[in-house]
Amino acid sequence: MKKHYPRYTLRIPKELLDKISYTAEQNGRTKNREIELTLRKYISDYERLYGKININKEQESS
């Protein structure tokens, strides 16, 4: 069963999208999943350096 995720339109340069397409294909993932995993790694690295990001209910809807 798929989880419900909010939609978010992302505008990025075509060259970057083409590179994401390439890495996604190499990793056997969709572009969306490739972007999601890349963002998760970025957040994990950020939190390792600066501490955990705490999101309260008011911030989640932004």
C-alpha atoms as one frame of an Amber mdcrd trajectory, in Angstrom:
protein
   0.000   0.000   0.000   1.332   3.410  -0.950   1.750   6.050   1.706   0.078
   9.395   1.299   2.688  12.045   0.630   1.929  15.703  -0.043   2.682  16.838
  -3.576   5.407  19.373  -4.182   6.369  20.793  -7.555  10.118  21.030  -7.962
  11.618  23.235 -10.642  15.197  22.351 -11.497  17.443  22.884 -14.523  17.090
  20.257 -17.259  20.752  19.274 -17.025  20.349  18.464 -13.324  17.151  16.493
 -13.988  18.961  14.549 -16.718  21.724  13.699 -14.260  19.169  12.620 -11.654
  17.553  10.426 -14.320  20.935   8.862 -15.022  21.778   8.152 -11.384  18.254
   6.847 -10.728  18.550   4.416 -13.624  22.003   3.276 -12.468  20.596   2.653
  -8.988  17.408   0.939 -10.204  15.145   3.633  -8.779  12.597   6.128 -10.023
  13.657   9.776 -10.294  11.309  10.607  -7.435  12.847   7.953  -5.167  16.361
   9.057  -6.152  15.540  12.658  -5.197  13.907  11.548  -1.939  16.910   9.450
  -0.894  19.321  12.251  -1.826  17.351  14.701   0.306  17.233  12.243   3.215
  21.029  11.906   3.067  21.420  15.690   2.962  19.176  16.130   6.023  20.982
  13.333   7.861  24.352  14.951   7.149  23.014  18.359   8.203  21.657  16.974
  11.481  24.943  15.216  12.166  26.713  18.581  11.932  24.148  20.892  13.529
  21.848  18.708  15.609  18.435  17.188  15.133  15.793  19.276  13.395  12.620
  19.241  15.479   9.438  19.894  13.534   6.301  20.851  15.407   2.758  20.555
  14.009   2.660  24.223  12.923   5.844  23.829  10.837   4.691  20.556   9.196
   1.921  22.254   7.237   4.257  24.852   5.703
